[in-house]
Amino acid sequence: MLKPSLLSIVVWVCTGSANAASNCDDLMAQIDAKIRGAGVMRFTLTTLTADATVSGKVVGTCERGSRKIVYEAEATSPSPASSPAAGAAMTAS
């Protein structure tokens, strides 16, 4: 009698995991929170079809593997005070 109830719990947990993993918006929100928690503020997350070519890093899959979540860091431009051109302009004037 214990085996059928244990089996139903395992099936229920697996079904819940599959449904949760298939929701791209929820998964993207979780990934976004982890990246921001690590101190990264300038990045993009996008979802693409599983067979799409990407230039960023694949950080997750959703919709039962039919889509992938791609992370790309945004390039940061140097501040004017730290760029060599700005320093040269300051000394020339």
C-alpha positions in Angstrom: 0.0 0.0 0.0 2.9 2.3 0.6 4.3 1.8 -2.9 1.3 3.3 -4.8 1.2 6.4 -2.7 5.0 6.8 -3.0 4.8 6.3 -6.8 2.0 9.0 -7.0 4.1 11.4 -5.1 7.1 10.9 -7.4 4.9 11.3 -10.5 3.4 14.5 -9.0 6.8 16.0 -8.2 8.2 15.2 -11.7 5.1 16.6 -13.3 5.4 19.8 -11.3 9.0 20.1 -12.2 8.3 19.7 -15.9 5.5 22.3 -15.8 7.7 24.8 -13.9 10.6 24.3 -16.3 8.3 24.9 -19.3 7.3 28.4 -18.2 10.0 30.7 -19.7 8.9 33.9 -17.9 9.2 32.4 -14.5 12.6 30.8 -15.3 13.9 34.0 -16.8 12.8 35.9 -13.6 14.7 33.4 -11.4 17.9 33.7 -13.6 17.6 37.5 -13.7 17.4 37.6 -9.9 20.5 35.3 -9.5 22.6 37.4 -12.0 21.6 40.7 -10.3 22.3 39.1 -6.9 25.8 38.5 -8.1 26.2 42.2 -8.7 25.8 42.3 -12.5 23.4 45.0 -13.6 24.0 45.5 -17.3 22.9 42.4 -19.2 20.1 41.0 -21.4 18.2 37.7 -21.2 16.3 36.6 -24.3 14.5 33.4 -25.3 15.1 31.9 -28.6 14.1 28.7 -30.3 16.3 25.7 -29.4 17.9 25.5 -32.8 18.8 29.2 -33.1 22.4 30.2 -33.3 23.4 32.4 -30.4 26.3 34.8 -29.7 25.7 34.8 -25.9 25.8 32.1 -23.3 22.9 29.7 -23.0 21.9 29.8 -19.3 18.7 27.7 -19.4 16.0 26.0 -21.4 12.3 26.1 -21.1 9.1 25.0 -22.8 10.3 21.4 -22.4 13.5 22.1 -24.3 12.0 23.8 -27.3 13.4 27.3 -26.3 16.6 28.4 -24.7 17.4 31.4 -22.5 20.5 33.4 -23.6 22.6 35.7 -21.4 24.6 38.5 -23.0 26.6 41.0 -21.0 26.2 44.6 -22.2 29.4 46.4 -23.0 30.2 49.1 -20.6 31.8 52.3 -21.9 34.7 53.7 -19.9 33.9 56.8 -17.8 35.2 60.1 -19.3 37.7 60.5 -16.5 39.3 57.1 -17.1 39.6 57.2 -20.9 43.0 58.2 -22.4 41.3 60.6 -24.8 39.6 62.5 -22.1 42.9 62.8 -20.2 44.7 64.1 -23.3 41.9 66.6 -23.9 42.2 67.9 -20.3 45.9 68.4 -20.5 45.7 70.1 -23.9 43.4 72.9 -22.8 
